[in-house]
Amino acid sequence: MNGENQPLVSVVIPCYSHGNFVQDCIQSVISQTYQNIELIIIDDGSKDNSISKIEEMIEKCEKRFVRFEFRHRANKGLSATLNEALEWCQGEYYSAIASDDILLEDKIENQIQLFGDNNKENIIAVLGNVYFIDEKNEILASSEIKKNTIYNFDQIFMHQHLLYAPTQLIKTKVIKEVGGYKPGMLIEDWYMWLKLSKIGNILVVPNLFVKYRQHDSNTVKQLEKMHKGRLEVLSYFKEEKLYQDALFKVHWINSMENLRFSSKNKFLVIMSLFFQSPIRFLKLFVKKVIEKNGK
């Protein structure tokens, strides 16, 4: 399939203070084996040299892509930046990649093929595995998705899924149908997966698609943000039949993460979970034991 016969793919790079990495990210889009790509980069008020680093790549981008746009402005936040980019996109498919991550060169080509191979399954997004890399681009590990899996709303709601957001390729029309990204959300990707899975299924495959950068950060502070973010997402789905089960699952996840990184009394944390919902606790505890013994 030559570029003229390929569906157009929109790639979005939201950038915030990733001057050390953004050129590698842009180059990984330029190097895609898939030809029919448009690219928009929006710098969201970076405080480093990101803008000048991006400007150095403009000529290459204008030669490579069927459409190209670079914008920089004051900070508005990730969701607002993605929505701004989404308004510009004309592609049939959409992929957002953080400005410190790197696409493997056959990512988009393979994902377009997977959409074609699974066109009877109402697939609206394709995701896959990642290499975890450090700040020097050294590979630390890879994720472990072993087989093709199709996820629906209930599975994603109950955290029975592995979805690595940097690997996404999504049908653009469905993102626009759900109204784009919700401004101010701490975990905008989980919220988006839930909204999208109301429309269609999400396919996850074992293919490696992205090098996903891991940064040194304040782990406890980041955990607090994630814990708050999960509860925030759930608050928009209180009418779902599985809401109470999903709420308990989030409390379980938050508590288990706290135990890994804090000195809290393990027994008291577990007892607190148990008394919140003894039946749900026992069901989840037994399931975790079975999963652990089955490995």
Number of C-alpha atoms within 10 A of each C-alpha: 7 8 12 9 9 14 14 20 26 27 23 25 25 23 25 22 18 21 20 15 21 25 19 17 19 24 16 18 27 21 14 17 14 21 22 22 24 23 27 21 23 22 23 22 17 17 12 13 12 23 23 10 16 19 13 11 15 15 9 13 23 14 11 18 17 15 16 17 16 15 12 15 10 9 14 13 15 21 20 17 21 20 18 14 22 22 10 13 21 15 20 13 23 24 21 22 24 20 26 25 24 28 25 19 18 17 23 26 15 16 22 18 10 17 20 11 10 11 10 8 13 13 21 22 27 22 28 29 25 26 20 18 20 16 13 9 16 12 14 11 11 15 14 13 18 12 11 13 17 16 20 20 18 18 14 19 25 16 15 11 16 16 23 17 20 23 29 24 25 25 21 21 16 19 21 13 11 14 12 21 22 18 15 12 17 20 19 17 18 20 22 17 21 19 20 23 21 12 17 17 20 24 23 24 19 16 18 20 25 28 24 25 23 14 10 7 8 8 10 14 9 10 15 13 13 15 19 13 18 21 17 15 20 20 12 10 16 13 10 13 10 13 17 15 17 22 18 18 18 19 17 19 14 18 18 14 15 18 14 11 11 10 8 12 9 15 9 10 15 15 12 13 17 16 11 12 13 13 11 16 20 12 10 16 14 11 11 12 10 11 10 9 7 7 5
